[in-house]
Amino acid sequence: MAETFRVPLDSTYLFDRDPSGRYPSPPGQAAPATGAAEVVLKPYDNVLILRQPDWELHRTIDLSGQVRFPGRYALLTRTDRLTDLIARAGGLTKEAYPDGYPVLPQQ
């Protein structure tokens, strides 16, 4: 006979990742409790964590060079383009070369 329990998870079960996607500290590090119920697992228990539809990890890029406000910017949508991020960074400076790198003559 099987019993099914639905238990809400809160942020105490989440761990921050560094920019490379790795955990900077070992999983299981103590975090402040926020009221989620503690569930004690017993031998032969099965845990199923359902995926939340359309959820993705937060993605950021470091924008540098000839933009007004260089820095780290978050992608707001899956379709963000470099031009969107440059606009959010205040646009290009007057020293920028928006057409790309100059083509050197072949030798």
PyMOL commands that place a pseudoatom at each C-alpha (Angstrom):
pseudoatom trace, name=CA, resn=MET, resi=1, chain=A, elem=C, hetatm=0, pos=[0.000, 0.000, 0.000]
pseudoatom trace, name=CA, resn=ALA, resi=2, chain=A, elem=C, hetatm=0, pos=[1.374, 3.431, -0.914]
pseudoatom trace, name=CA, resn=GLU, resi=3, chain=A, elem=C, hetatm=0, pos=[0.580, 6.819, 0.537]
pseudoatom trace, name=CA, resn=THR, resi=4, chain=A, elem=C, hetatm=0, pos=[1.155, 10.088, -1.306]
pseudoatom trace, name=CA, resn=PHE, resi=5, chain=A, elem=C, hetatm=0, pos=[2.034, 13.303, 0.520]
pseudoatom trace, name=CA, resn=ARG, resi=6, chain=A, elem=C, hetatm=0, pos=[2.284, 16.697, -1.151]
pseudoatom trace, name=CA, resn=VAL, resi=7, chain=A, elem=C, hetatm=0, pos=[4.726, 18.949, 0.656]
pseudoatom trace, name=CA, resn=PRO, resi=8, chain=A, elem=C, hetatm=0, pos=[5.415, 22.555, -0.368]
pseudoatom trace, name=CA, resn=LEU, resi=9, chain=A, elem=C, hetatm=0, pos=[9.080, 23.477, -0.756]
pseudoatom trace, name=CA, resn=ASP, resi=10, chain=A, elem=C, hetatm=0, pos=[10.422, 26.890, 0.100]
pseudoatom trace, name=CA, resn=SER, resi=11, chain=A, elem=C, hetatm=0, pos=[13.667, 28.729, -0.545]
pseudoatom trace, name=CA, resn=THR, resi=12, chain=A, elem=C, hetatm=0, pos=[15.502, 26.914, 2.260]
pseudoatom trace, name=CA, resn=TYR, resi=13, chain=A, elem=C, hetatm=0, pos=[15.866, 24.057, -0.221]
pseudoatom trace, name=CA, resn=LEU, resi=14, chain=A, elem=C, hetatm=0, pos=[17.621, 26.243, -2.796]
pseudoatom trace, name=CA, resn=PHE, resi=15, chain=A, elem=C, hetatm=0, pos=[21.331, 26.931, -3.035]
pseudoatom trace, name=CA, resn=ASP, resi=16, chain=A, elem=C, hetatm=0, pos=[23.077, 29.725, -4.889]
pseudoatom trace, name=CA, resn=ARG, resi=17, chain=A, elem=C, hetatm=0, pos=[25.303, 28.879, -7.824]
pseudoatom trace, name=CA, resn=ASP, resi=18, chain=A, elem=C, hetatm=0, pos=[28.355, 30.777, -8.979]
pseudoatom trace, name=CA, resn=PRO, resi=19, chain=A, elem=C, hetatm=0, pos=[28.558, 32.225, -12.542]
pseudoatom trace, name=CA, resn=SER, resi=20, chain=A, elem=C, hetatm=0, pos=[29.903, 28.917, -13.890]
pseudoatom trace, name=CA, resn=GLY, resi=21, chain=A, elem=C, hetatm=0, pos=[26.819, 27.068, -12.584]
pseudoatom trace, name=CA, resn=ARG, resi=22, chain=A, elem=C, hetatm=0, pos=[28.602, 25.234, -9.749]
pseudoatom trace, name=CA, resn=TYR, resi=23, chain=A, elem=C, hetatm=0, pos=[27.585, 25.332, -6.113]
pseudoatom trace, name=CA, resn=PRO, resi=24, chain=A, elem=C, hetatm=0, pos=[30.083, 27.506, -4.154]
pseudoatom trace, name=CA, resn=SER, resi=25, chain=A, elem=C, hetatm=0, pos=[29.369, 25.633, -0.939]
pseudoatom trace, name=CA, resn=PRO, resi=26, chain=A, elem=C, hetatm=0, pos=[28.301, 22.079, -0.237]
pseudoatom trace, name=CA, resn=PRO, resi=27, chain=A, elem=C, hetatm=0, pos=[24.574, 21.402, -0.696]
pseudoatom trace, name=CA, resn=GLY, resi=28, chain=A, elem=C, hetatm=0, pos=[22.833, 20.985, 2.617]
pseudoatom trace, name=CA, resn=GLN, resi=29, chain=A, elem=C, hetatm=0, pos=[24.327, 24.083, 4.199]
pseudoatom trace, name=CA, resn=ALA, resi=30, chain=A, elem=C, hetatm=0, pos=[22.019, 25.423, 6.881]
pseudoatom trace, name=CA, resn=ALA, resi=31, chain=A, elem=C, hetatm=0, pos=[19.554, 28.079, 5.740]
pseudoatom trace, name=CA, resn=PRO, resi=32, chain=A, elem=C, hetatm=0, pos=[17.014, 30.026, 7.767]
pseudoatom trace, name=CA, resn=ALA, resi=33, chain=A, elem=C, hetatm=0, pos=[13.688, 28.199, 7.935]
pseudoatom trace, name=CA, resn=THR, resi=34, chain=A, elem=C, hetatm=0, pos=[10.675, 29.962, 6.485]
pseudoatom trace, name=CA, resn=GLY, resi=35, chain=A, elem=C, hetatm=0, pos=[7.873, 27.713, 7.637]
pseudoatom trace, name=CA, resn=ALA, resi=36, chain=A, elem=C, hetatm=0, pos=[7.970, 24.750, 5.261]
pseudoatom trace, name=CA, resn=ALA, resi=37, chain=A, elem=C, hetatm=0, pos=[7.073, 21.510, 6.969]
pseudoatom trace, name=CA, resn=GLU, resi=38, chain=A, elem=C, hetatm=0, pos=[9.918, 19.171, 7.857]
pseudoatom trace, name=CA, resn=VAL, resi=39, chain=A, elem=C, hetatm=0, pos=[9.386, 15.760, 6.304]
pseudoatom trace, name=CA, resn=VAL, resi=40, chain=A, elem=C, hetatm=0, pos=[11.315, 12.831, 7.718]
pseudoatom trace, name=CA, resn=LEU, resi=41, chain=A, elem=C, hetatm=0, pos=[12.118, 10.235, 5.081]
pseudoatom trace, name=CA, resn=LYS, resi=42, chain=A, elem=C, hetatm=0, pos=[12.052, 6.541, 5.913]
pseudoatom trace, name=CA, resn=PRO, resi=43, chain=A, elem=C, hetatm=0, pos=[13.693, 3.611, 4.143]
pseudoatom trace, name=CA, resn=TYR, resi=44, chain=A, elem=C, hetatm=0, pos=[12.100, 2.860, 0.747]
pseudoatom trace, name=CA, resn=ASP, resi=45, chain=A, elem=C, hetatm=0, pos=[10.468, 6.306, 0.520]
pseudoatom trace, name=CA, resn=ASN, resi=46, chain=A, elem=C, hetatm=0, pos=[10.412, 7.785, -2.970]
pseudoatom trace, name=CA, resn=VAL, resi=47, chain=A, elem=C, hetatm=0, pos=[10.683, 11.530, -3.546]
pseudoatom trace, name=CA, resn=LEU, resi=48, chain=A, elem=C, hetatm=0, pos=[9.332, 13.062, -6.734]
pseudoatom trace, name=CA, resn=ILE, resi=49, chain=A, elem=C, hetatm=0, pos=[9.995, 16.732, -7.411]
pseudoatom trace, name=CA, resn=LEU, resi=50, chain=A, elem=C, hetatm=0, pos=[7.931, 17.996, -10.299]
pseudoatom trace, name=CA, resn=ARG, resi=51, chain=A, elem=C, hetatm=0, pos=[9.380, 20.446, -12.770]
pseudoatom trace, name=CA, resn=GLN, resi=52, chain=A, elem=C, hetatm=0, pos=[7.807, 23.882, -12.850]
pseudoatom trace, name=CA, resn=PRO, resi=53, chain=A, elem=C, hetatm=0, pos=[6.779, 24.634, -16.452]
pseudoatom trace, name=CA, resn=ASP, resi=54, chain=A, elem=C, hetatm=0, pos=[8.665, 27.444, -18.220]
pseudoatom trace, name=CA, resn=TRP, resi=55, chain=A, elem=C, hetatm=0, pos=[11.091, 27.916, -15.306]
pseudoatom trace, name=CA, resn=GLU, resi=56, chain=A, elem=C, hetatm=0, pos=[14.743, 28.558, -16.108]
pseudoatom trace, name=CA, resn=LEU, resi=57, chain=A, elem=C, hetatm=0, pos=[17.817, 29.484, -14.156]
pseudoatom trace, name=CA, resn=HIS, resi=58, chain=A, elem=C, hetatm=0, pos=[18.518, 33.196, -14.019]
pseudoatom trace, name=CA, resn=ARG, resi=59, chain=A, elem=C, hetatm=0, pos=[21.019, 34.077, -16.765]
pseudoatom trace, name=CA, resn=THR, resi=60, chain=A, elem=C, hetatm=0, pos=[23.344, 37.053, -16.742]
pseudoatom trace, name=CA, resn=ILE, resi=61, chain=A, elem=C, hetatm=0, pos=[26.067, 38.412, -18.973]
pseudoatom trace, name=CA, resn=ASP, resi=62, chain=A, elem=C, hetatm=0, pos=[28.967, 40.779, -18.308]
pseudoatom trace, name=CA, resn=LEU, resi=63, chain=A, elem=C, hetatm=0, pos=[28.829, 43.637, -20.799]
pseudoatom trace, name=CA, resn=SER, resi=64, chain=A, elem=C, hetatm=0, pos=[32.067, 45.563, -21.213]
pseudoatom trace, name=CA, resn=GLY, resi=65, chain=A, elem=C, hetatm=0, pos=[33.685, 47.805, -23.765]
pseudoatom trace, name=CA, resn=GLN, resi=66, chain=A, elem=C, hetatm=0, pos=[32.376, 51.011, -25.257]
pseudoatom trace, name=CA, resn=VAL, resi=67, chain=A, elem=C, hetatm=0, pos=[28.932, 51.132, -23.622]
pseudoatom trace, name=CA, resn=ARG, resi=68, chain=A, elem=C, hetatm=0, pos=[27.801, 53.924, -21.287]
pseudoatom trace, name=CA, resn=PHE, resi=69, chain=A, elem=C, hetatm=0, pos=[27.207, 51.653, -18.294]
pseudoatom trace, name=CA, resn=PRO, resi=70, chain=A, elem=C, hetatm=0, pos=[29.280, 48.456, -18.467]
pseudoatom trace, name=CA, resn=GLY, resi=71, chain=A, elem=C, hetatm=0, pos=[28.418, 45.754, -15.973]
pseudoatom trace, name=CA, resn=ARG, resi=72, chain=A, elem=C, hetatm=0, pos=[26.417, 42.598, -15.343]
pseudoatom trace, name=CA, resn=TYR, resi=73, chain=A, elem=C, hetatm=0, pos=[22.986, 42.459, -16.969]
pseudoatom trace, name=CA, resn=ALA, resi=74, chain=A, elem=C, hetatm=0, pos=[20.242, 39.870, -16.589]
pseudoatom trace, name=CA, resn=LEU, resi=75, chain=A, elem=C, hetatm=0, pos=[18.544, 38.385, -19.625]
pseudoatom trace, name=CA, resn=LEU, resi=76, chain=A, elem=C, hetatm=0, pos=[14.870, 39.263, -19.259]
pseudoatom trace, name=CA, resn=THR, resi=77, chain=A, elem=C, hetatm=0, pos=[13.540, 36.859, -21.885]
pseudoatom trace, name=CA, resn=ARG, resi=78, chain=A, elem=C, hetatm=0, pos=[14.756, 33.921, -23.946]
pseudoatom trace, name=CA, resn=THR, resi=79, chain=A, elem=C, hetatm=0, pos=[14.773, 36.172, -26.999]
pseudoatom trace, name=CA, resn=ASP, resi=80, chain=A, elem=C, hetatm=0, pos=[16.946, 38.999, -25.627]
pseudoatom trace, name=CA, resn=ARG, resi=81, chain=A, elem=C, hetatm=0, pos=[19.530, 40.099, -28.170]
pseudoatom trace, name=CA, resn=LEU, resi=82, chain=A, elem=C, hetatm=0, pos=[22.831, 41.884, -27.752]
pseudoatom trace, name=CA, resn=THR, resi=83, chain=A, elem=C, hetatm=0, pos=[21.227, 45.071, -29.079]
pseudoatom trace, name=CA, resn=ASP, resi=84, chain=A, elem=C, hetatm=0, pos=[18.630, 44.892, -26.265]
pseudoatom trace, name=CA, resn=LEU, resi=85, chain=A, elem=C, hetatm=0, pos=[21.380, 44.643, -23.645]
pseudoatom trace, name=CA, resn=ILE, resi=86, chain=A, elem=C, hetatm=0, pos=[23.367, 47.500, -25.212]
pseudoatom trace, name=CA, resn=ALA, resi=87, chain=A, elem=C, hetatm=0, pos=[20.235, 49.667, -25.098]
pseudoatom trace, name=CA, resn=ARG, resi=88, chain=A, elem=C, hetatm=0, pos=[19.741, 48.809, -21.407]
pseudoatom trace, name=CA, resn=ALA, resi=89, chain=A, elem=C, hetatm=0, pos=[23.398, 49.707, -20.808]
pseudoatom trace, name=CA, resn=GLY, resi=90, chain=A, elem=C, hetatm=0, pos=[22.736, 53.249, -22.049]
pseudoatom trace, name=CA, resn=GLY, resi=91, chain=A, elem=C, hetatm=0, pos=[23.841, 52.678, -25.633]
pseudoatom trace, name=CA, resn=LEU, resi=92, chain=A, elem=C, hetatm=0, pos=[27.253, 52.910, -27.198]
pseudoatom trace, name=CA, resn=THR, resi=93, chain=A, elem=C, hetatm=0, pos=[29.795, 55.621, -26.433]
pseudoatom trace, name=CA, resn=LYS, resi=94, chain=A, elem=C, hetatm=0, pos=[30.947, 57.946, -29.200]
pseudoatom trace, name=CA, resn=GLU, resi=95, chain=A, elem=C, hetatm=0, pos=[34.258, 56.022, -29.299]
pseudoatom trace, name=CA, resn=ALA, resi=96, chain=A, elem=C, hetatm=0, pos=[32.454, 52.752, -30.120]
pseudoatom trace, name=CA, resn=TYR, resi=97, chain=A, elem=C, hetatm=0, pos=[32.726, 51.137, -33.539]
pseudoatom trace, name=CA, resn=PRO, resi=98, chain=A, elem=C, hetatm=0, pos=[29.249, 49.616, -34.005]
pseudoatom trace, name=CA, resn=ASP, resi=99, chain=A, elem=C, hetatm=0, pos=[30.058, 47.996, -37.348]
pseudoatom trace, name=CA, resn=GLY, resi=100, chain=A, elem=C, hetatm=0, pos=[32.465, 45.570, -35.679]
pseudoatom trace, name=CA, resn=TYR, resi=101, chain=A, elem=C, hetatm=0, pos=[36.171, 45.051, -35.892]
pseudoatom trace, name=CA, resn=PRO, resi=102, chain=A, elem=C, hetatm=0, pos=[37.914, 46.753, -38.803]
pseudoatom trace, name=CA, resn=VAL, resi=103, chain=A, elem=C, hetatm=0, pos=[38.962, 44.374, -41.539]
pseudoatom trace, name=CA, resn=LEU, resi=104, chain=A, elem=C, hetatm=0, pos=[42.717, 44.349, -42.008]
pseudoatom trace, name=CA, resn=PRO, resi=105, chain=A, elem=C, hetatm=0, pos=[44.074, 44.125, -45.538]
pseudoatom trace, name=CA, resn=GLN, resi=106, chain=A, elem=C, hetatm=0, pos=[45.412, 40.699, -46.471]
pseudoatom trace, name=CA, resn=GLN, resi=107, chain=A, elem=C, hetatm=0, pos=[49.166, 40.379, -46.878]
for i in range(1, 107): cmd.bond("trace and resi %d" % i, "trace and resi %d" % (i + 1))
show_as sticks, trace
zoom trace
